[in-house]
Amino acid sequence: MGSLLLYFADEQAPALRLAEALGLPAAAIERHRFPDDELRLRLPFGAGQAIPRQVLLYRSLDRPNDKLVELLLVAGEARALGVQRLLLVAPYLAYMRQDIAFHPGEVVSQTIVGNFIAQHFDALVTVDPHLHRIERLQQAVPLGEAAIALSGAPMLAQLIAEQRQQPLLLGPDAESAQWIEAAAAAFNFDQGVCRKVRSGDRQVNIELPPLDFRGRQVVLLDDVASSGRTLAGAASQLLAAGAASVDVAVTHALFAGDALAVIKAAGVGEVWSTDCIAHPSNAIAMAPLLAAALQPLLSA
């Protein structure tokens, strides 16, 4: 067997879409949790069955702590069985925000998780990694050109163009500027970026840019929605400033806890996301984009 895509049952739908786009066979990894929270995994390789030379593991790393253990176990067993190349497809890449130690002794998780992935996998493909003070994914995950970061912004822009007439794209903070610019350029959308001051994980103050929002269809665009407080705060101010509507488009729909309810309560209409993280708001399948990036790696 040449190549095989492996996935876990909770991500079956996007994994199978990717397998179909690549023309690869796919199989599920069996997962059992013991009462003490340890995991038992079983790779789908029967006795006497040929071991694939190359394995793609599809695992998005939202809510990542168990999943990082899964990566360790799967990679270790796959190598022991004779798999020669391991490629990780992690549409959402966790632990990227902590890229420096802000206080003495703080763990720089980006470096540690990035090195962990590089030690166990031959390539990584992800989407819109949340990088702050570095420019390239390879600086966090030392795999050279085999560490590939894609963007969901163009596909979100296409969806917005289909759903809204002359929308105004707005980023909730300065870090979103890169996604706003990429999405706006594709369709010549009007654009702007808010200013955010964070005083805690759920305490944020938003300052709107000096634009006329009266009667505008505003779409808040960002790479990730987690607590929802930033988006909710921006939406409330936009509607108070006369916006005709406010919608949300994000690559990664984390929506922790009551985040989605908070956003909706602020007056947001539609919430659109990619399927990088499985969520009811998913409106865009990333399989075509992921497949295009993976094809050269499969030929390596």
C-alpha positions as CSV (number, residue, x, y, z in Angstrom):
1,M,0.0,0.0,0.0
2,G,1.3,3.4,-0.9
3,S,-0.5,6.1,1.1
4,L,-3.4,6.0,3.6
5,L,-5.3,8.8,5.4
6,L,-6.0,8.1,9.1
7,Y,-8.6,9.9,11.1
8,F,-10.6,9.8,14.3
9,A,-14.4,9.2,14.3
10,D,-15.2,12.7,15.5
11,E,-13.6,14.2,12.4
12,Q,-14.8,11.6,9.9
13,A,-16.7,14.0,7.6
14,P,-13.9,16.5,6.8
15,A,-11.3,13.7,6.8
16,L,-13.2,11.8,4.2
17,R,-13.7,14.9,2.1
18,L,-10.0,15.3,2.1
19,A,-9.4,11.7,1.2
20,E,-11.8,12.0,-1.7
21,A,-10.1,15.1,-2.9
22,L,-6.7,13.4,-2.8
23,G,-8.0,10.1,-4.2
24,L,-6.6,8.2,-1.2
25,P,-8.1,5.4,0.9
26,A,-9.0,6.3,4.4
27,A,-9.5,4.5,7.7
28,A,-10.5,5.3,11.2
29,I,-8.3,5.0,14.3
30,E,-10.1,3.1,17.1
31,R,-10.1,5.1,20.3
32,H,-11.1,4.0,23.8
33,R,-10.8,6.0,27.1
34,F,-10.3,4.0,30.3
35,P,-11.9,5.1,33.6
36,D,-8.6,6.6,34.7
37,D,-8.6,8.8,31.5
38,E,-5.8,6.9,29.8
39,L,-6.3,6.3,26.0
40,R,-6.1,3.1,24.1
41,L,-5.7,3.6,20.4
42,R,-5.7,0.9,17.6
43,L,-4.4,1.6,14.1
44,P,-6.4,-0.1,11.4
45,F,-3.7,-2.5,10.3
46,G,-4.7,-6.2,10.6
47,A,-2.4,-9.1,11.0
48,G,-0.6,-9.9,7.8
49,Q,-1.8,-6.6,6.2
50,A,0.6,-4.5,4.2
51,I,1.7,-1.4,6.1
52,P,1.4,1.8,4.0
53,R,4.7,3.5,3.2
54,Q,3.1,6.9,3.8
55,V,0.4,7.9,6.3
56,L,-1.5,11.2,6.5
57,L,-3.0,11.8,9.9
58,Y,-5.9,14.2,10.0
59,R,-6.3,15.7,13.4
60,S,-7.4,19.3,14.1
61,L,-5.8,20.4,17.4
62,D,-8.7,22.3,19.0
63,R,-9.1,21.3,22.6
64,P,-5.7,19.9,22.2
65,N,-4.4,18.3,25.3
66,D,-5.7,14.7,24.6
67,K,-5.0,15.2,21.0
68,L,-1.4,15.9,21.5
69,V,-1.1,12.6,23.4
70,E,-2.9,10.9,20.4
71,L,-0.3,12.3,18.1
72,L,2.5,10.9,20.2
73,L,0.9,7.4,20.4
74,V,-0.1,7.2,16.7
75,A,3.3,8.4,15.5
76,G,5.2,6.1,17.7
77,E,3.3,3.0,16.7
78,A,3.2,3.9,13.0
79,R,7.0,4.2,13.0
80,A,7.4,1.0,14.9
81,L,5.2,-0.8,12.3
82,G,7.3,0.5,9.5
83,V,5.6,3.6,8.1
84,Q,8.3,5.6,6.4
85,R,6.6,9.0,6.1
86,L,4.1,10.6,8.4
87,L,2.3,13.8,7.4
88,L,0.1,15.7,9.8
89,V,-2.9,17.6,8.6
90,A,-3.9,19.8,11.5
91,P,-6.3,22.5,10.1
92,Y,-6.2,24.1,13.6
93,L,-2.8,24.3,15.3
94,A,-2.9,24.8,19.0
95,Y,-0.5,26.4,21.5
96,M,0.8,29.0,19.0
97,R,-0.2,32.1,20.9
98,Q,2.5,31.8,23.6
99,D,5.6,32.6,21.6
100,I,7.6,34.4,24.3
101,A,7.9,34.3,28.0
102,F,6.1,37.4,29.3
103,H,7.1,36.6,32.9
104,P,10.1,34.6,34.3
105,G,9.5,30.9,34.1
106,E,6.6,30.9,31.7
107,V,6.6,28.0,29.2
108,V,7.0,29.1,25.6
109,S,4.4,26.6,24.3
110,Q,4.8,27.5,20.6
111,T,8.5,26.4,20.5
112,I,7.8,23.2,22.5
113,V,4.7,22.0,20.6
114,G,6.4,23.1,17.3
115,N,9.5,21.0,18.0
116,F,7.3,18.1,19.2
117,I,5.5,18.0,15.8
118,A,8.7,18.3,13.9
119,Q,10.2,15.4,15.8
120,H,7.4,13.0,15.0
121,F,6.2,14.1,11.6
122,D,7.8,14.7,8.2
123,A,5.4,17.4,7.2
124,L,2.6,19.6,8.6
125,V,-0.2,21.4,6.8
126,T,-2.3,23.8,8.8
127,V,-4.6,26.8,8.2
128,D,-4.3,30.3,9.6
129,P,-2.0,29.5,12.5
130,H,-2.3,32.1,15.2
131,L,1.2,33.5,14.9
132,H,2.0,36.9,16.7
133,R,5.7,37.8,16.6
134,I,7.0,35.5,13.9
135,E,6.3,35.7,10.2
136,R,6.5,32.1,9.0
137,L,5.2,28.8,10.3
138,Q,8.7,27.2,9.8
139,Q,10.0,29.4,12.6
140,A,7.6,27.6,15.0
141,V,7.6,24.2,13.5
142,P,11.2,23.4,12.1
143,L,10.3,21.3,9.1
144,G,11.5,23.7,6.5
145,E,9.4,23.9,3.4
146,A,7.4,20.9,4.6
147,A,5.7,23.2,7.2
148,I,2.8,24.7,5.2
149,A,0.4,27.4,6.4
150,L,-2.7,28.0,4.3
151,S,-5.3,30.7,4.7
152,G,-9.1,30.5,4.8
153,A,-9.5,34.2,4.1
154,P,-10.0,33.9,0.3
155,M,-12.6,31.2,0.7
156,L,-14.4,33.3,3.4
157,A,-14.3,36.3,1.0
158,Q,-15.9,34.3,-1.7
159,L,-18.7,33.3,0.6
160,I,-19.2,36.8,1.8
161,A,-19.3,38.1,-1.8
162,E,-22.1,35.6,-2.5
163,Q,-24.1,36.5,0.6
164,R,-23.8,40.2,0.9
165,Q,-23.9,43.2,-1.4
166,Q,-21.0,45.7,-1.0
167,P,-20.1,44.5,2.5
168,L,-17.7,46.3,4.8
169,L,-15.1,43.9,6.2
170,L,-14.0,44.7,9.7
171,G,-11.2,43.1,11.8
172,P,-11.8,43.0,15.5
173,D,-8.2,43.9,16.3
174,A,-4.9,44.8,14.8
175,E,-3.8,41.1,14.6
176,S,-6.7,40.5,12.1
177,A,-5.4,43.1,9.6
178,Q,-3.6,40.4,7.5
179,W,-6.8,38.4,7.0
180,I,-8.9,41.6,6.3
181,E,-6.4,42.8,3.7
182,A,-6.3,39.4,1.9
183,A,-10.0,38.9,1.9
184,A,-10.8,42.5,0.9
185,A,-8.3,42.5,-2.0
186,A,-10.0,39.5,-3.6
187,F,-13.2,41.4,-4.2
188,N,-12.3,45.1,-3.6
189,F,-14.3,45.2,-0.4
190,D,-14.3,48.2,1.9
191,Q,-12.3,47.4,5.0
192,G,-11.2,48.6,8.4
193,V,-9.7,47.3,11.7
194,C,-10.8,47.9,15.3
195,R,-8.5,48.6,18.2
196,K,-8.7,46.1,21.1
197,V,-7.6,46.5,24.7
198,R,-7.7,43.2,26.6
199,S,-7.7,43.2,30.4
200,G,-8.4,39.5,30.8
201,D,-9.4,36.3,28.9
202,R,-13.0,37.6,28.7
203,Q,-12.6,41.3,29.4
204,V,-12.0,43.4,26.3
205,N,-12.7,47.0,25.2
206,I,-13.2,47.7,21.5
207,E,-12.6,51.0,19.7
208,L,-14.2,51.2,16.2
209,P,-12.2,52.8,13.3
210,P,-13.3,56.3,12.1
211,L,-15.7,55.0,9.4
212,D,-19.3,55.7,8.5
213,F,-21.2,52.5,9.4
214,R,-24.7,53.8,8.8
215,G,-26.7,51.5,6.6
216,R,-23.7,49.2,5.9
217,Q,-23.7,45.4,5.9
218,V,-20.7,44.8,8.1
219,V,-18.9,41.4,8.3
220,L,-16.5,40.9,11.2
221,L,-13.7,38.7,9.9
222,D,-11.0,36.9,12.0
223,D,-8.9,33.8,12.1
224,V,-10.4,32.4,15.3
225,A,-13.4,33.0,17.6
226,S,-12.8,31.7,21.1
227,S,-14.6,33.5,24.0
228,G,-16.7,35.6,21.6
229,R,-16.4,38.7,23.7
230,T,-14.3,40.7,21.2
231,L,-16.8,40.0,18.4
232,A,-19.8,40.6,20.6
233,G,-18.4,44.0,21.7
234,A,-17.6,45.1,18.2
235,A,-21.1,44.0,17.0
236,S,-22.9,45.9,19.7
237,Q,-21.0,49.1,18.8
238,L,-21.5,48.7,15.1
239,L,-25.3,48.3,15.5
240,A,-25.3,51.3,17.8
241,A,-23.4,53.2,15.1
242,G,-26.1,52.5,12.5
243,A,-24.9,49.4,10.8
244,A,-27.7,47.7,8.9
245,S,-26.4,44.2,9.8
246,V,-23.4,42.5,11.4
247,D,-22.3,39.0,10.5
248,V,-19.3,37.0,11.5
249,A,-16.9,35.0,9.4
250,V,-14.0,33.0,11.0
251,T,-11.6,30.4,9.9
252,H,-11.6,28.6,13.3
253,A,-14.9,28.2,15.2
254,L,-13.6,27.4,18.6
255,F,-16.6,29.1,20.4
256,A,-15.7,28.1,23.9
257,G,-18.4,27.8,26.5
258,D,-21.3,30.3,25.8
259,A,-19.4,32.2,23.1
260,L,-21.9,31.6,20.3
261,A,-24.8,32.7,22.5
262,V,-22.9,35.8,23.5
263,I,-22.3,36.7,19.9
264,K,-25.9,36.2,18.9
265,A,-27.2,38.1,21.9
266,A,-25.1,41.1,20.7
267,G,-27.1,41.2,17.5
268,V,-25.0,39.2,15.1
269,G,-27.0,37.7,12.2
270,E,-25.1,35.0,10.4
271,V,-22.0,33.2,11.6
272,W,-19.9,31.5,9.0
273,S,-16.9,29.3,9.5
274,T,-14.7,26.8,7.7
275,D,-14.7,23.1,8.7
276,C,-11.2,23.4,10.2
277,I,-13.0,22.8,13.4
278,A,-16.3,20.9,13.3
279,H,-19.1,23.3,14.3
280,P,-22.8,23.9,13.3
281,S,-21.6,27.2,11.7
282,N,-19.4,25.4,9.2
283,A,-20.1,26.8,5.7
284,I,-16.9,26.1,3.8
285,A,-15.1,22.8,3.2
286,M,-11.3,23.2,3.2
287,A,-10.6,19.9,1.5
288,P,-9.8,21.4,-2.0
289,L,-7.3,23.8,-0.5
290,L,-5.7,21.2,1.8
291,A,-5.5,18.7,-1.1
292,A,-3.8,21.1,-3.4
293,A,-1.1,21.8,-0.7
294,L,-0.7,18.1,0.1
295,Q,-0.2,16.8,-3.5
296,P,3.4,17.9,-3.8
297,L,4.2,16.4,-0.4
298,L,2.7,13.1,-1.5
299,S,4.9,13.0,-4.5
300,A,8.1,13.7,-2.5
